Amino acid sequence: MEIVLETRGLTKKFGKITAVDSLDLRVYRGDVFGFLGPNGAGKSTTIRMLTTLINPDRGEIFIFNRKLTQSSKHLLKKVGAIVESPDFYLYLTAYKNLEILSRLYGIDITKNQIMEVLEFVGLADRWNSKVKTFSHGMKQRLGIAQALLHDPDLIILDEPTSGLDPYGMKEIRELIKSLANERGKTIFLSSHILSEIEQVANRMVILNKGKKVVEGDVKELLQQNSSTFKFLLSNITKAIEILKRNNFDENIDYKLENDELIIKTEKISAFELNKIFVQNEIDVYSFSPKRSLEEFFLKITYGIDE
């Protein structure tokens, strides 16, 4: 697999505080890579180093297998980024803002190309509206349009859903999915909203106090050491009766959730339960570990295991 972004021993200190401590990570082509951590973990500092806004004290950054330095900013032509909240000229239109920004970036872009980007982020009908009339969510989408102007292969998004209402968050989430699935972009997504990462990311890293705690496939990480499972069954009522009849309910906790039976057990494996259900002529359509990203996050960063 092609490595799009890599850091080796990336370190940044501010006085006596080590904001980022020997960070190694790899982002592969096509990833939606979740970059997670509590406040003060070093996420924003890392992104500022990735975009050359600040220099690392130690370590290296590679973009498309080429080392990034202050003198090689041409590599960033393949990168689009939103670092914190995007800024615009509020009294100019959405179109005019993108036109000016493209000139500042030295991008040769046509009106049709700008309109195409606005169409993709859902702002084509407001192309001639002044940005001061935009909602926060619309400004965030315009920020993504700004990052897409030069058609980058890697897109770095720093808290793109921050401050949005649920509908605005959904819009940004769908945009991120479209960028990855329809346009083949690689996304590096920093967020403190765990449910957002869980819904869009395929791989992730979690930082705590500047150090990498864990990195890997989102689904695989959530399945590790899980003692809670969800079963989709043909007859949930009968399944609960069987658990009670065999006194299994003394060793497990269970509840109904969205037509699924959620079972938490330490002493009985999910495979044993599956066998029992099948032997009693209950069809098991599926069963899988159930651990939310929030639970996983709390466990590995704070030692809280719910």
Secondary structure, DSSP 8 states (H G I E B T S, - for coil): --EEEEEEEEEEEETTEEEEEEEEEEEETT-EEEEE--TTSSHHHHHHHHTTSS--SEEEEEETTEE--TT-GGGGGGEEEE-SS----TTSBHHHHHHHHHHHTT----HHHHHHHHHHTT-GGGTTSBGGG--HHHHHHHHHHHHHTT--SEEEEESTTTT--HHHHHHHHHHHHHHHHTT--EEEEE-S-HHHHHHH-SEEEEEETTEEEEEEEHHHHHHTT--EEEEEES-HHHHHHHHHHTTGGGTEEEEEETTEEEEEESSS-HHHHHHHHHHTT--EEEEEE---HHHHHHHHHH----
